Amino acid sequence: MRSILFITDDEYPPLGFTAPDGSLTGFNVDLARAVCEELKVTCSIQARRWDTIVDAIEKGQADAAIASLAITPAMRKRVDFSAPYYRTPARFVVRKSPQNPPATPEALAGQSIAVQEKTAHEAFLRMFFKSASIRPYATAGEVLRAVRSGDVQNAFGDGVTMAIWLNGQEANGCCTFRGGPFTESRFFGEGVGIAVRKDNQTLRRALDFALMRVAERGIYADLYLKYFPIGFY
């Protein structure tokens, strides 16, 4: 193995995006480069439209996809995955205040919680936070705007999405995480991995080794802090 052709999405900052100078960058992109350096192979990274990425791997048009692909039973039928390189915890977000009490069912009893409707996050709340006032919204954006405006006391949802929002201009420093993270796999999945063709076990094992070494050497932590000053854990 002398080179790896990665494909990724360039419309999901800070995980993958095009910089002002036209270069491809982001957490996923830099992690792919670190993996290639660890394996001492040439690394090529191309941007593809999100809905074509898995098809491209299946057809052998690229070696690996590093595009925040969730490891699910349905996806495992199409591609194989490396070990997860991040998990997608659920988090609560609240407006900033001098106090930040724990996010337990007892502490949130009677409080309003915005959540995207018909999601695993709503199902989790209805199972474990039954004494709260659960308020479903159509989109994740509406959930976050509801807590920013003070229409609800808490927002609950995907920690990665919320971290990106907290780090961005729309939040404008209004809010912060409360408690958590919540990582129950039966609700929030196995995490995100690098996808490879199902018959390419040599590459999958090499990627697992490289990801482990990148973590051991502190490179992963540096990239995480670079792109997520407010982390999702």
ChimeraX attribute file (.defattr): number of C-alpha atoms within 10 A of each C-alpha:
attribute: neighborCount
match mode: 1-to-1
recipient: residues
	/A:1	10
	/A:2	9
	/A:3	13
	/A:4	20
	/A:5	16
	/A:6	25
	/A:7	28
	/A:8	26
	/A:9	26
	/A:10	23
	/A:11	14
	/A:12	16
	/A:13	16
	/A:14	18
	/A:15	22
	/A:16	22
	/A:17	21
	/A:18	17
	/A:19	12
	/A:20	7
	/A:21	6
	/A:22	8
	/A:23	9
	/A:24	18
	/A:25	18
	/A:26	22
	/A:27	22
	/A:28	27
	/A:29	26
	/A:30	18
	/A:31	21
	/A:32	27
	/A:33	18
	/A:34	20
	/A:35	25
	/A:36	23
	/A:37	14
	/A:38	17
	/A:39	20
	/A:40	13
	/A:41	14
	/A:42	13
	/A:43	17
	/A:44	16
	/A:45	20
	/A:46	14
	/A:47	19
	/A:48	16
	/A:49	11
	/A:50	15
	/A:51	9
	/A:52	10
	/A:53	22
	/A:54	23
	/A:55	13
	/A:56	17
	/A:57	22
	/A:58	19
	/A:59	10
	/A:60	12
	/A:61	14
	/A:62	21
	/A:63	21
	/A:64	31
	/A:65	28
	/A:66	24
	/A:67	26
	/A:68	23
	/A:69	19
	/A:70	22
	/A:71	22
	/A:72	13
	/A:73	10
	/A:74	9
	/A:75	14
	/A:76	13
	/A:77	9
	/A:78	15
	/A:79	20
	/A:80	22
	/A:81	25
	/A:82	21
	/A:83	20
	/A:84	17
	/A:85	18
	/A:86	14
	/A:87	21
	/A:88	24
	/A:89	22
	/A:90	24
	/A:91	25
	/A:92	22
	/A:93	27
	/A:94	21
	/A:95	20
	/A:96	14
	/A:97	9
	/A:98	5
	/A:99	6
	/A:100	13
	/A:101	10
	/A:102	12
	/A:103	19
	/A:104	13
	/A:105	15
	/A:106	12
	/A:107	13
	/A:108	19
	/A:109	14
	/A:110	14
	/A:111	14
	/A:112	18
	/A:113	26
	/A:114	27
	/A:115	29
	/A:116	22
	/A:117	17
	/A:118	11
	/A:119	13
	/A:120	18
	/A:121	19
	/A:122	22
	/A:123	14
	/A:124	18
	/A:125	19
	/A:126	14
	/A:127	10
	/A:128	11
	/A:129	21
	/A:130	15
	/A:131	17
	/A:132	18
	/A:133	19
	/A:134	22
	/A:135	16
	/A:136	17
	/A:137	17
	/A:138	11
	/A:139	11
	/A:140	20
	/A:141	13
	/A:142	16
	/A:143	25
	/A:144	28
	/A:145	16
	/A:146	19
	/A:147	23
	/A:148	23
	/A:149	11
	/A:150	11
	/A:151	13
	/A:152	21
	/A:153	18
	/A:154	28
	/A:155	28
	/A:156	26
	/A:157	26
	/A:158	20
	/A:159	24
	/A:160	19
	/A:161	16
	/A:162	26
	/A:163	20
	/A:164	21
	/A:165	18
	/A:166	24
	/A:167	18
	/A:168	11
	/A:169	9
	/A:170	12
	/A:171	18
	/A:172	11
	/A:173	14
	/A:174	14
	/A:175	18
	/A:176	19
	/A:177	25
	/A:178	20
	/A:179	15
	/A:180	17
	/A:181	16
	/A:182	18
	/A:183	18
	/A:184	13
	/A:185	12
	/A:186	9
	/A:187	16
	/A:188	20
	/A:189	17
	/A:190	20
	/A:191	19
	/A:192	21
	/A:193	23
	/A:194	26
	/A:195	31
	/A:196	26
	/A:197	22
	/A:198	15
	/A:199	11
	/A:200	13
	/A:201	14
	/A:202	9
	/A:203	17
	/A:204	22
	/A:205	14
	/A:206	17
	/A:207	25
	/A:208	19
	/A:209	16
	/A:210	20
	/A:211	25
	/A:212	16
	/A:213	17
	/A:214	18
	/A:215	13
	/A:216	11
	/A:217	10
	/A:218	10
	/A:219	16
	/A:220	21
	/A:221	12
	/A:222	12
	/A:223	16
	/A:224	16
	/A:225	12
	/A:226	14
	/A:227	17
	/A:228	18
	/A:229	12
	/A:230	17
	/A:231	17
	/A:232	22
	/A:233	17
